[in-house]
């Protein structure tokens, strides 16, 4: 399984494969044409409550991953993302400035572990 991460504001590349936006909100100031997103899977994003609680605070990272995983267990979009990852080369696209502490990183880790 080959899953990559790319910030929405970085230009797409030829080797991105199938680009899936995993944010609940469309990235500010980014046109759909420029983003070149194949699928906007907003249902996979953390709940608004969890996202606001986390606020990309690295001190909350471990707890965020645990809570997000619990949300994914009952989320049909998780099964859809797993199926896509088995069929295609994926690039998970996200808007967060923090490239180490965001939902795309969590999704990549879970996909690679087969969780």
C-alpha positions in Angstrom: 0.0 0.0 0.0 1.4 3.3 -1.1 -0.1 6.3 0.7 1.4 9.8 0.4 0.6 13.1 2.1 0.5 16.5 0.4 -0.6 19.8 1.7 -3.4 21.3 -0.4 -1.4 24.4 -1.1 1.5 22.4 -2.6 1.3 21.9 -6.4 0.1 18.4 -7.4 2.7 16.2 -9.0 2.6 13.4 -11.6 3.2 10.7 -9.0 0.4 11.7 -6.6 -1.9 9.1 -8.0 -5.5 9.5 -6.8 -5.8 12.7 -4.7 -8.3 12.6 -1.8 -9.0 15.7 0.2 -9.6 14.5 3.8 -10.7 17.9 5.3 -14.2 18.7 6.3 -13.8 22.3 4.9 -12.5 23.2 1.5 -9.0 24.9 1.8 -9.3 28.7 1.9 -8.4 30.5 -1.3 -7.7 27.3 -3.3 -9.7 26.8 -6.5 -11.0 23.4 -7.4 -9.1 23.5 -10.7 -5.8 24.3 -9.0 -6.3 21.7 -6.3 -6.9 18.8 -8.8 -8.8 16.7 -6.2 -10.2 13.4 -7.4 -12.4 12.9 -4.4 -13.4 15.1 -1.5 -14.1 12.7 1.3 -15.2 15.2 3.9 -17.0 12.6 5.9 -13.6 11.0 6.9 -12.5 14.2 8.7 -12.7 14.4 12.5 -15.9 15.7 14.0 -16.1 19.4 14.5 -16.0 18.9 18.2 -12.8 16.8 18.1 -11.1 19.1 15.6 -11.8 22.2 17.7 -10.7 20.4 20.9 -7.4 19.4 19.3 -6.6 22.7 17.6 -3.4 21.1 16.2 -1.8 21.2 19.7 1.1 18.7 19.7 0.6 18.1 23.4 -2.9 16.6 22.6 -1.6 14.5 19.6 -1.7 11.1 21.3 -5.2 11.6 22.7 -6.4 13.1 19.4 -5.2 9.9 17.5 -7.1 7.7 20.1 -10.3 9.7 19.8 -10.1 10.0 16.1 -9.6 6.3 15.7 -12.7 5.7 17.9 -14.7 8.0 15.5 -13.4 6.1 12.4 -14.6 2.7 13.7 -18.3 3.7 13.1 -17.6 5.8 10.0 -18.6 4.3 6.6 -16.1 6.7 4.9 -13.2 4.8 6.6 -14.1 1.6 4.8 -14.3 3.6 1.5 -10.8 5.0 2.1 -9.4 1.6 3.0 -10.9 0.1 -0.3 -9.4 3.0 -2.3 -6.0 2.5 -0.7 -6.0 -1.2 -1.7 -6.9 -0.4 -5.3 -4.9 2.8 -6.1 -1.9 4.8 -5.2 -3.3 7.5 -2.9 -2.3 11.0 -1.9 -4.2 12.3 1.1 -4.5 16.0 0.8 -5.0 18.3 3.8 -4.8 22.0 4.5 -3.3 22.2 8.0 -0.1 24.1 8.4 1.3 21.5 10.8 2.5 18.7 8.6 3.1 16.3 11.5 0.0 16.7 13.6 -3.1 16.5 11.3 -5.8 14.0 10.4 -4.2 13.0 7.2 -1.1 11.8 9.1 -3.4 9.7 11.4 -5.2 8.2 8.4 -1.9 7.4 6.7 -0.7 5.6 9.8 -3.9 3.6 10.2 -4.0 2.6 6.5 -0.4 1.4 6.6 -1.0 -0.6 9.8 -4.1 -2.1 8.3 -6.1 -0.8 11.2 
